[in-house]
Amino acid sequence: MSSSILDVDLLAFERGGEDARAAVVDGVRRSLQTGFVYARCDLQEDLLDSAYGMLARFFHLEASIKQRFVAPGASGQTGYTGLLVETAAGSAQADWKEMLNWSVPIAANHPLRRHYPTLYPEQVLPEEVVPGITAVLGAFHQAVAELQGRFLRIIALALGVAEHFFEEMTADAPTLTRAIRYPPMAAAPAGADHVWAAAHGDINLITALPRATAAGLQVLVDGSWVDALPPQGRVIINTGLMLERLSNGLIPAGWHRVVAAPGATEERYSVVQFCHARPWTVLSPLASCCTAANPQRYSAITAAAALEDVLYRINLLEGSG
């Protein structure tokens, strides 16, 4: 297993010759043994600045106002989720964070939406209290979704399948963008061992994490927690449990946590996007990843079943608390 997170260049893959493309694929393959990679790309910094500015305005509203944007029945797939709700699977304490979630709606009569209404809820965003936020967050979601689709082409080649393998799998998928505010730890309830986000792996294919406003993200590498400190202008990409299953374990899910430094008094913001497979996708190890040396490790499961199982275990599926 690689012991470090590598810095790769998405633009070199897209614009370079065969040698440059092969070098990026190799770097991604090696780095993702940690579950993480830093990616140079062309995501616009001003778009992130605009999103963070509007999100800060929302999160600093009175709690009673934010509660108006909770979406009952949405299982955390849109709208506001308050403090001490999401709980990492296996953790005894809820995370000390609050969130705003959104995606791009699909047509009401789309078969995916008819068959999986929980995963395609009506969108709930705080437009009435932060005018203009819907357009900014929509543009941000689209830009990051396109970035993830481009990066999946590299991963496809690393897995020995066609470059555009993931395009059909992710078309109209319930890809979710989530803004997270981690309040100062001094304000957390006394007598409980809360952290910003306890150790966990994401359920989806890959997750994109543009720059956060403060440090705190740590990655589990070779049994030790390592600070994730990407160079300026990079987007962090981490792998999820769906990709681990498809790759037959060749690309493990990136386990991570978010913790405040001892004595830190600041709050932290991050915006992440979870790239999902279509709910009806059958997640079964790819033939290219099953060999005599690495026989098939996982049985098949639909993406919808895998996602709902995780939503239940982290206390977001309605009725699971």
BADREN-113897 format. One record per residue: residue number from 1; x, y, z of N, C-alpha, C, O in turn. Coordinates in steps of 0.2 Angstrom, whole numbers. Example, Ala and Ser with C-alpha at 12.3 -4.5 7.8 and 13.67 -1.06 7.14 Angstrom:
<pts>
  seq   n.xx   n.yy   n.zz  ca.xx  ca.yy  ca.zz   c.xx   c.yy   c.zz   o.xx   o.yy   o.zz
    1     66    -28     39     62    -22     39     66    -16     39     71    -17     42
    2     64    -11     35     68     -5     36     64      0     39     67      6     40
</pts>
This chain:
<pts>
  seq   n.xx   n.yy   n.zz  ca.xx  ca.yy  ca.zz   c.xx   c.yy   c.zz   o.xx   o.yy   o.zz
    1      4     -6      0      0      0      0      4      6      0      9      6      3
    2      2     11     -4      6     18     -4      5     21      3      0     20      6
    3     10     24      5     10     27     12      9     35     12     10     38     17
    4      8     38      6      7     45      5      2     46      0      0     43     -4
    5     -1     52      1     -6     55     -4     -2     59     -9      1     63     -7
    6     -3     57    -15      0     60    -21     -3     66    -24    -10     66    -23
    7      0     70    -27     -2     76    -31     -2     75    -38      3     74    -41
    8     -8     74    -41     -9     73    -48    -12     78    -52    -15     83    -49
    9    -11     78    -59    -14     84    -63    -19     81    -68    -17     78    -73
   10    -25     83    -66    -31     81    -71    -30     84    -78    -31     81    -83
   11    -27     90    -78    -27     94    -84    -21     91    -89    -22     91    -95
   12    -16     88    -85    -11     85    -89    -14     78    -92    -12     76    -98
   13    -18     75    -89    -21     69    -92    -26     71    -98    -26     67   -103
   14    -29     76    -97    -34     78   -102    -30     82   -108    -33     81   -114
   15    -25     85   -107    -22     89   -113    -15     86   -115    -12     88   -120
   16    -12     81   -111     -6     79   -113     -6     73   -118    -11     70   -120
   17      0     70   -119      1     65   -124      0     58   -120     -2     58   -114
   18      2     53   -123      1     46   -120      5     45   -114      3     42   -109
   19     11     47   -114     15     47   -108     13     51   -102     13     48    -97
   20     10     57   -103      8     61    -98      1     58    -95      0     57    -89
   21     -3     55   -100     -9     52    -97     -7     46    -93    -10     44    -88
   22     -3     42    -95     -1     35    -92      2     37    -85      1     34    -80
   23      6     43    -85      9     44    -78      4     47    -73      4     45    -67
   24     -2     50    -75     -7     52    -71    -11     46    -69    -12     45    -63
   25    -12     41    -73    -16     35    -71    -12     31    -66    -15     29    -61
   26     -6     31    -67     -1     27    -62     -1     31    -56     -2     28    -50
   27     -1     37    -56     -1     41    -49     -7     40    -46     -7     40    -39
   28    -13     41    -49    -19     40    -46    -20     33    -43    -22     32    -37
   29    -18     28    -47    -18     21    -45    -14     20    -38    -17     17    -33
   30     -8     23    -38     -4     22    -32     -7     26    -26     -7     24    -20
   31     -9     32    -27    -12     37    -22    -18     34    -19    -19     34    -13
   32    -22     31    -23    -29     29    -20    -28     22    -16    -33     20    -13
   33    -22     20    -15    -21     15    -10    -22     17     -3    -23     14      2
   34    -21     24     -2    -23     27      4    -31     29      4    -33     31      9
   35    -34     29     -2    -41     31     -2    -41     38     -4    -47     41     -5
   36    -36     42     -5    -36     49     -6    -31     51    -12    -26     47    -13
   37    -32     56    -15    -27     59    -20    -29     67    -20    -34     69    -19
   38    -24     71    -21    -24     78    -22    -24     79    -30    -20     76    -34
   39    -29     83    -32    -30     84    -40    -29     91    -42    -33     96    -39
   40    -24     93    -46    -24    100    -49    -30    100    -54    -30     95    -58
   41    -34    105    -54    -39    105    -59    -41    113    -61    -37    117    -59
   42    -46    114    -64    -48    121    -66    -55    123    -62    -58    127    -65
   43    -56    121    -56    -62    123    -53    -61    130    -51    -56    132    -48
   44    -66    135    -52    -65    142    -51    -65    143    -44    -70    142    -40
   45    -60    147    -41    -60    149    -34    -65    154    -33    -68    154    -27
   46    -67    158    -37    -72    163    -36    -79    160    -34    -83    163    -31
   47    -80    154    -38    -87    151    -37    -87    148    -30    -92    148    -26
   48    -81    145    -27    -81    143    -20    -81    148    -15    -85    148    -10
   49    -78    154    -17    -79    160    -12    -86    162    -12    -88    164     -6
   50    -90    163    -17    -97    165    -17   -101    160    -13   -105    162     -9
   51   -100    153    -14   -104    148    -11   -102    149     -3   -107    149      1
   52    -96    149     -1    -94    150      6    -97    156      9   -100    156     15
   53    -97    161      6   -100    168      8   -107    167     10   -110    169     15
   54   -111    164      5   -118    163      6   -120    158     12   -125    159     15
   55   -116    153     12   -117    147     17   -116    150     24   -119    148     28
   56   -111    154     24   -109    157     31   -115    161     33   -117    161     39
   57   -118    165     29   -124    169     31   -130    165     33   -133    166     38
   58   -131    159     30   -136    154     32   -134    151     39   -139    151     43
   59   -128    149     39   -127    145     46   -127    149     52   -128    147     57
   60   -126    156     51   -126    160     57   -133    163     58   -133    168     62
   61   -138    161     55   -144    163     57   -147    160     63   -143    155     65
   62   -152    162     66   -154    159     72   -157    152     71   -159    150     65
   63   -156    147     76   -157    140     75   -165    139     73   -166    135     69
   64   -169    143     75   -176    143     74   -177    144     66   -182    141     63
   65   -174    149     63   -174    150     56   -171    144     52   -175    142     47
   66   -166    142     54   -163    136     50   -167    130     50   -168    126     45
   67   -171    129     56   -175    123     56   -181    123     51   -184    118     50
   68   -182    129     49   -188    130     44   -186    126     37   -190    125     33
   69   -179    125     37   -177    122     30   -175    114     31   -172    112     27
   70   -177    111     37   -177    104     37   -182    101     32   -188    104     32
   71   -180     96     29   -185     93     24   -187     86     27   -184     81     26
   72   -193     86     30   -195     79     33   -196     74     28   -199     75     22
   73   -194     68     29   -194     62     25   -189     62     20   -188     57     16
   74   -184     67     20   -179     67     14   -172     63     17   -168     62     12
   75   -172     61     23   -166     57     25   -160     60     24   -155     57     22
   76   -160     67     25   -153     71     24   -151     72     17   -145     74     16
   77   -156     70     12   -154     71      5   -155     78      2   -153     79     -3
   78   -158     82      6   -159     89      4   -160     93     11   -162     90     16
   79   -160    100     11   -161    104     16   -156    104     22   -151    101     21
   80   -159    106     27   -154    107     33   -154    101     38   -160     98     39
   81   -149    100     41   -148     95     46   -144     98     52   -139    100     51
   82   -147     98     57   -145    101     63   -139     98     67   -137     92     65
   83   -137    101     72   -131     98     76   -133     92     79   -139     91     81
   84   -128     88     80   -129     81     84   -134     77     81   -138     74     85
   85   -135     76     75   -139     72     71   -136     66     68   -136     60     70
   86   -131     68     63   -128     62     59   -123     59     64   -119     63     68
   87   -123     53     64   -118     49     69   -114     44     64   -118     39     61
   88   -108     44     64   -104     39     61   -106     32     63   -107     31     69
   89   -106     28     58   -108     21     59   -103     18     64    -97     18     63
   90   -105     15     70   -101     12     75    -99     17     80    -96     15     85
   91   -101     23     79    -99     28     84   -104     29     90   -110     28     88
   92   -103     30     96   -107     31    101   -110     38    102   -115     40    105
   93   -106     43     98   -108     50     99   -109     53     92   -106     52     87
   94   -114     57     92   -116     61     86   -111     66     84   -107     68     89
   95   -110     68     78   -105     72     76   -107     80     78   -113     81     78
   96   -102     84     79   -103     91     81   -102     95     75    -97     98     73
   97   -108     95     71   -108     98     65   -115     99     63   -120     96     65
   98   -116    104     58   -123    105     55   -122    106     48   -116    107     45
   99   -127    104     44   -126    103     36   -132    106     32   -137    107     35
  100   -130    108     26   -135    110     21   -134    105     15   -128    105     13
  101   -139    102     13   -138     97      7   -142     99      1   -148    102      2
  102   -139     98     -5   -143     99    -11   -141     95    -17   -135     92    -16
  103   -145     95    -22   -143     91    -28   -146     94    -34   -149    100    -33
  104   -146     91    -40   -150     94    -45   -156     90    -46   -155     83    -47
  105   -162     92    -46   -168     88    -47   -169     85    -54   -166     88    -59
  106   -172     80    -54   -173     77    -61   -181     77    -62   -185     78    -57
  107   -183     75    -68   -190     76    -69   -195     72    -65   -192     66    -63
  108   -200     74    -63   -205     71    -58   -207     64    -61   -208     59    -57
  109   -207     63    -68   -209     56    -70   -203     52    -72   -204     47    -76
  110   -197     54    -71   -192     50    -72   -192     44    -68   -194     44    -63
  111   -191     38    -72   -191     31    -68   -187     31    -62   -189     28    -57
  112   -181     34    -62   -177     34    -56   -181     37    -50   -181     35    -44
  113   -184     43    -51   -187     46    -46   -194     43    -44   -195     43    -38
  114   -197     40    -48   -203     36    -47   -201     30    -42   -205     28    -38
  115   -196     26    -44   -194     20    -40   -190     22    -34   -191     18    -29
  116   -187     27    -34   -183     29    -28   -184     36    -25   -180     40    -25
  117   -190     37    -23   -192     44    -21   -188     47    -15   -187     53    -15
  118   -186     42    -11   -182     45     -5   -175     48     -7   -172     52     -4
  119   -172     45    -13   -166     48    -15   -166     54    -20   -161     56    -22
  120   -173     55    -22   -174     61    -26   -179     66    -24   -184     66    -27
  121   -178     68    -18   -183     73    -15   -184     80    -18   -179     82    -21
  122   -189     83    -17   -190     90    -19   -184     94    -15   -183     93     -9
  123   -181     98    -19   -175    102    -16   -178    107    -11   -183    111    -12
  124   -174    108     -5   -176    113      0   -170    117      1   -165    114      4
  125   -170    123     -1   -164    128      0   -167    134      3   -172    136      2
  126   -163    138      7   -165    144     10   -165    150      6   -162    155      8
  127   -168    150      0   -168    156     -4   -171    162     -1   -169    167     -2
  128   -176    161      3   -180    166      6   -176    170     11   -178    176     12
  129   -171    167     14   -167    171     19   -160    172     17   -157    177     19
  130   -158    169     11   -152    171      8   -153    171      1   -152    167     -3
  131   -156    177     -2   -158    178     -9   -152    176    -13   -146    179    -12
  132   -153    172    -19   -148    171    -23   -144    164    -22   -140    162    -26
  133   -145    161    -16   -141    156    -14   -142    150    -19   -138    145    -20
  134   -149    149    -21   -150    143    -25   -146    143    -32   -144    138    -34
  135   -146    149    -35   -142    149    -41   -134    147    -40   -131    144    -44
  136   -132    150    -35   -125    149    -33   -123    142    -32   -118    139    -34
  137   -127    139    -27   -126    132    -25   -127    127    -31   -124    122    -32
  138   -132    129    -35   -133    125    -41   -127    125    -46   -125    120    -49
  139   -124    131    -47   -119    131    -51   -113    128    -48   -109    124    -52
  140   -112    128    -42   -106    125    -38   -107    117    -39   -103    114    -41
  141   -113    115    -38   -115    108    -39   -113    105    -46   -110    100    -46
  142   -115    109    -51   -114    107    -58   -106    106    -59   -104    102    -62
  143   -103    112    -57    -96    112    -58    -92    106    -55    -87    103    -58
  144    -94    105    -49    -90     99    -46    -92     92    -48    -88     88    -49
  145    -98     92    -50   -101     85    -53    -97     84    -60    -95     78    -61
  146    -96     89    -64    -92     88    -70    -85     86    -69    -82     82    -72
  147    -82     89    -64    -75     88    -62    -75     80    -60    -70     77    -62
  148    -79     78    -56    -79     71    -53    -80     66    -59    -77     61    -60
  149    -84     68    -64    -85     64    -70    -79     63    -74    -77     58    -76
  150    -75     69    -74    -69     69    -78    -64     65    -74    -60     61    -77
  151    -64     65    -68    -59     61    -64    -60     54    -64    -56     50    -64
  152    -67     52    -65    -68     45    -65    -65     42    -71    -65     35    -72
  153    -64     45    -76    -61     43    -82    -54     40    -81    -52     35    -83
  154    -50     44    -77    -44     41    -75    -44     35    -71    -41     30    -72
  155    -49     35    -66    -50     29    -62    -52     23    -66    -50     17    -65
  156    -56     24    -71    -58     18    -75    -52     15    -79    -52      9    -79
  157    -48     19    -81    -42     16    -84    -38     13    -79    -34      8    -81
  158    -37     15    -73    -33     12    -68    -36      5    -66    -33      1    -64
  159    -43      4    -67    -46     -2    -66    -46     -7    -72    -49    -12    -71
  160    -44     -4    -77    -43     -9    -83    -50     -9    -87    -51    -14    -91
  161    -54     -4    -87    -60     -4    -91    -60      2    -95    -55      6    -95
  162    -65      3   -100    -65      9   -104    -65     15   -101    -68     16    -95
  163    -62     20   -104    -62     27   -101    -68     30    -99    -69     33    -94
  164    -73     29   -103    -80     32   -101    -85     27    -98    -91     28    -98
  165    -82     22    -94    -86     16    -91    -91     19    -86    -97     17    -86
  166    -89     24    -82    -93     27    -77    -99     32    -79   -103     34    -75
  167    -99     34    -86   -103     39    -88   -111     37    -87   -115     40    -84
  168   -112     31    -90   -119     28    -89   -121     27    -82   -127     28    -80
  169   -116     25    -78   -118     23    -71   -119     29    -67   -123     28    -62
  170   -117     35    -69   -118     41    -65   -123     46    -68   -124     51    -64
  171   -125     44    -74   -130     49    -77   -137     49    -73   -139     44    -71
  172   -139     55    -71   -145     56    -67   -145     52    -60   -150     51    -57
  173   -139     51    -57   -138     48    -51   -139     53    -45   -139     59    -47
  174   -141     51    -39   -142     55    -34   -136     58    -31   -135     58    -24
  175   -132     61    -35   -126     64    -32   -128     70    -28   -132     74    -30
  176   -124     71    -22   -126     75    -17   -121     80    -15   -115     78    -14
  177   -122     86    -15   -117     91    -12   -119     93     -5   -125     94     -3
  178   -114     94     -1   -116     95      7   -111    100      9   -105    100      9
  179   -114    106     12   -110    111     15   -110    109     23   -116    108     26
  180   -105    109     26   -104    107     33   -101    113     37    -96    116     35
  181   -104    115     42   -101    120     47   -100    116     54   -104    112     57
  182    -93    116     55    -91    113     62    -90    119     67    -85    122     66
  183    -94    119     72    -94    125     77    -88    124     81    -85    118     81
  184    -86    129     84    -80    128     89    -81    123     94    -87    122     97
  185    -76    119     96    -77    113    100    -79    115    107    -82    112    111
  186    -77    122    109    -79    124    116    -86    125    117    -89    125    123
  187    -90    125    111    -97    125    112   -101    119    112   -107    118    113
  188    -97    113    111   -100    106    111   -103    105    118   -100    107    123
  189   -108    100    119   -110     99    125   -105     96    130   -101     92    128
  190   -105     98    136   -100     95    141   -102     88    143   -107     86    143
  191    -96     85    144    -97     78    147    -98     72    142    -99     67    143
  192    -98     74    135    -98     69    130    -92     70    125    -89     75    125
  193    -90     65    122    -84     64    119    -85     66    111    -84     62    107
  194    -88     71    110    -90     73    103    -83     75     99    -79     78    102
  195    -83     74     93    -78     77     88    -82     80     82    -88     79     81
  196    -79     83     78    -82     86     72    -85     81     68    -91     81     66
  197    -81     76     66    -84     70     62    -80     64     64    -74     64     63
  198    -83     59     67    -80     53     69    -77     49     63    -80     50     57
  199    -73     44     64    -70     40     58    -75     37     54    -80     34     57
  200    -75     37     48    -80     34     43    -77     33     36    -72     37     34
  201    -80     29     32    -79     29     25    -85     31     22    -91     29     24
  202    -85     34     16    -91     36     12    -94     30      8    -90     26      7
  203   -100     31      7   -103     25      4   -103     25     -4   -103     20     -7
  204   -102     31     -7   -102     32    -14    -96     30    -18    -92     26    -15
  205    -96     32    -24    -90     30    -28    -84     34    -26    -79     32    -24
  206    -84     41    -27    -79     45    -25    -82     52    -22    -88     53    -24
  207    -78     55    -19    -80     62    -15    -75     67    -17    -69     66    -17
  208    -78     73    -19    -73     78    -20    -74     83    -15    -79     85    -12
  209    -68     86    -12    -68     90     -7    -63     96     -9    -57     96     -8
  210    -66    102    -11    -62    108    -13    -60    111     -6    -62    108     -1
  211    -56    116     -6    -53    118      0    -58    120      5    -63    123      4
  212    -56    118     11    -60    120     17    -57    127     20    -52    129     18
  213    -61    129     25    -58    136     28    -53    135     34    -50    140     36
  214    -52    129     36    -48    127     41    -45    120     41    -49    116     38
  215    -40    118     44    -38    111     45    -42    107     49    -47    110     52
  216    -41    101     49    -45     96     53    -46     89     50    -47     85     53
  217    -46     89     43    -47     83     40    -41     78     41    -35     80     39
  218    -42     72     43    -37     67     44    -38     61     40    -44     59     40
  219    -33     57     38    -34     51     34    -31     46     37    -25     46     40
  220    -34     40     37    -31     34     40    -26     30     35    -29     28     30
  221    -20     30     36    -15     27     31    -10     23     35     -7     25     40
  222    -10     16     34     -6     11     37     -7     11     45     -2     11     48
  223    -13     12     47    -15     12     54    -14     18     58    -15     18     64
  224    -12     24     54    -10     30     58    -14     36     55    -16     36     49
  225    -16     41     59    -20     46     56    -15     52     54    -11     54     57
  226    -16     54     48    -12     58     44    -16     64     42    -21     64     39
  227    -13     70     43    -17     77     41    -17     77     34    -12     76     30
  228    -23     78     31    -23     79     24    -22     87     22    -26     91     24
  229    -17     88     19    -15     95     18    -13     96     11     -7     96      9
  230    -18     97      7    -16     98     -1    -13    104     -2    -14    109      1
  231     -9    104     -8     -6    111    -10    -12    115    -12    -17    113    -13
  232    -10    122    -12    -15    127    -14    -18    125    -21    -14    124    -26
  233    -25    126    -22    -28    126    -28    -30    118    -30    -32    117    -36
  234    -29    114    -25    -30    107    -27    -37    105    -24    -40    108    -19
  235    -40    100    -27    -46     97    -24    -44     90    -22    -41     86    -25
  236    -47     88    -16    -46     82    -13    -51     77    -16    -57     79    -16
  237    -49     71    -19    -53     66    -21    -52     60    -16    -47     58    -15
  238    -58     58    -13    -57     51     -9    -62     46    -12    -67     48    -15
  239    -60     40    -11    -64     34    -13    -69     32     -8    -68     33     -2
  240    -75     29    -11    -80     27     -6    -81     19     -7    -78     16    -10
  241    -86     17     -3    -87      9     -2    -90      6     -9    -88      1    -10
  242    -93     10    -13    -96      8    -19    -90      6    -24    -90      1    -27
  243    -85     11    -24    -79      9    -28    -75      4    -25    -72      0    -29
  244    -74      3    -19    -71     -3    -16    -74     -9    -18    -70    -14    -20
  245    -80     -9    -18    -84    -16    -20    -83    -17    -28    -81    -22    -30
  246    -84    -12    -32    -83    -13    -39    -76    -15    -41    -75    -19    -46
  247    -71    -12    -37    -64    -14    -39    -61    -20    -35    -56    -22    -36
  248    -66    -23    -32    -64    -30    -28    -59    -28    -23    -55    -33    -22
  249    -59    -22    -20    -54    -21    -15    -48    -18    -17    -44    -16    -13
  250    -47    -18    -24    -40    -15    -26    -40     -8    -25    -34     -5    -23
  251    -45     -4    -25    -45      3    -22    -50      3    -16    -56      3    -16
  252    -47      4    -10    -50      4     -4    -54     10     -3    -52     16     -5
  253    -59     10      1    -62     16      3    -58     20      8    -54     17     12
  254    -58     27      7    -53     31     11    -57     33     18    -61     36     18
  255    -54     30     23    -56     31     30    -53     38     32    -48     39     31
  256    -58     42     35    -56     49     37    -60     51     43    -65     48     45
  257    -58     56     46    -61     59     52    -60     67     51    -55     69     48
  258    -64     71     55    -62     78     55    -62     80     63    -67     79     66
  259    -56     82     65    -55     84     72    -52     91     73    -48     93     69
  260    -54     94     78    -51    101     79    -44    100     83    -44     95     87
  261    -39    104     81    -33    104     85    -34    105     92    -39    109     94
  262    -30    102     97    -31    104    104    -31    111    105    -26    115    103
  263    -35    114    109    -35    121    110    -38    126    105    -38    132    106
  264    -40    123     99    -42    127     94    -49    130     95    -53    127     98
  265    -50    137     93    -56    140     95    -60    142     89    -66    145     90
  266    -58    140     83    -61    142     77    -66    137     75    -66    132     77
  267    -71    140     70    -76    135     67    -73    133     60    -68    136     58
  268    -76    129     57    -73    126     51    -79    125     46    -84    123     48
  269    -78    127     40    -82    126     34    -79    121     29    -73    122     28
  270    -83    117     26    -81    113     20    -87    112     16    -93    111     19
  271    -86    111     10    -91    109      5    -89    103      1    -83    103     -2
  272    -93     97      2    -91     91     -2    -96     89     -6   -102     91     -5
  273    -94     85    -11    -99     82    -15    -98     74    -16    -92     72    -17
  274   -103     70    -15   -103     63    -15   -106     61    -22   -112     62    -24
  275   -101     58    -26   -103     55    -33   -106     48    -32   -102     44    -30
  276   -112     47    -34   -116     41    -33   -117     37    -39   -116     40    -45
  277   -118     31    -39   -120     27    -45   -128     28    -45   -131     29    -40
  278   -131     27    -51   -138     26    -51   -141     21    -46   -137     16    -45
  279   -146     22    -43   -149     18    -38   -150     10    -40   -149      6    -37
  280   -151     10    -47   -153      3    -49   -146     -1    -51   -147     -6    -54
  281   -141      3    -51   -134     -1    -53   -133     -6    -48   -133     -6    -42
  282   -131    -12    -51   -129    -18    -48   -121    -17    -46   -117    -18    -51
  283   -119    -16    -40   -112    -16    -38   -109    -23    -37   -110    -26    -32
  284   -106    -25    -42   -103    -31    -42    -95    -31    -44    -94    -27    -49
  285    -91    -34    -41    -84    -33    -43    -83    -34    -51    -85    -38    -54
  286    -79    -29    -54    -77    -29    -61    -73    -35    -63    -69    -37    -59
  287    -74    -38    -69    -71    -44    -71    -63    -42    -71    -59    -47    -70
  288    -61    -36    -73    -54    -34    -74    -51    -34    -67    -45    -34    -67
  289    -55    -34    -61    -52    -34    -55    -52    -40    -51    -50    -41    -45
  290    -54    -45    -54    -55    -52    -51    -50    -57    -55    -50    -58    -61
  291    -45    -59    -51    -40    -63    -54    -38    -69    -49    -41    -69    -44
  292    -34    -74    -51    -32    -79    -47    -29    -77    -40    -30    -80    -35
  293    -25    -71    -41    -22    -69    -35    -27    -64    -31    -25    -63    -25
  294    -32    -62    -34    -37    -58    -31    -44    -60    -32    -47    -56    -36
  295    -46    -66    -30    -52    -68    -31    -58    -64    -29    -57    -60    -24
  296    -64    -65    -32    -70    -60    -30    -71    -60    -22    -72    -66    -19
  297    -71    -54    -19    -72    -54    -12    -79    -52    -10    -81    -53     -5
  298    -83    -49    -15    -89    -46    -13    -95    -49    -17    -94    -50    -23
  299   -100    -50    -14   -106    -51    -18   -109    -45    -21   -107    -40    -20
  300   -115    -46    -25   -118    -40    -28   -123    -37    -23   -126    -41    -19
  301   -124    -31    -24   -129    -27    -21   -131    -21    -25   -127    -18    -28
  302   -137    -19    -25   -139    -13    -29   -136     -7    -25   -135     -7    -19
  303   -135     -1    -29   -133      5    -26   -138      8    -21   -136     11    -16
  304   -144      7    -23   -149     10    -18   -149      6    -11   -150      9     -6
  305   -149      0    -12   -149     -4     -5   -142     -3     -1   -143     -2      5
  306   -137     -2     -4   -131      0     -1   -131      7      2   -129      8      8
  307   -134     12     -1   -135     18      1   -140     19      7   -138     22     12
  308   -145     15      6   -150     16     12   -148     12     18   -150     14     24
  309   -144      7     17   -141      4     23   -137      8     27   -137      9     33
  310   -133     12     23   -128     17     27   -132     23     30   -131     25     35
  311   -137     25     26   -141     31     29   -145     28     36   -145     32     40
  312   -147     22     36   -149     19     42   -144     19     48   -146     21     53
  313   -138     17     46   -133     16     51   -130     23     54   -127     23     59
  314   -131     28     50   -128     35     52   -134     39     55   -133     45     56
  315   -140     36     56   -145     40     59   -148     45     54   -151     50     57
  316   -148     44     48   -151     49     43   -158     46     40   -162     50     38
  317   -158     40     39   -164     37     36   -170     38     41   -170     37     47
  318   -176     41     38   -181     42     43   -184     36     47   -184     31     44
  319   -184     37     53   -187     32     57   -181     27     60   -182     22     63
  320   -175     29     59   -169     25     61   -166     27     68   -162     24     71
  321   -168     33     70   -166     36     76   -169     33     82   -167     34     88
</pts>
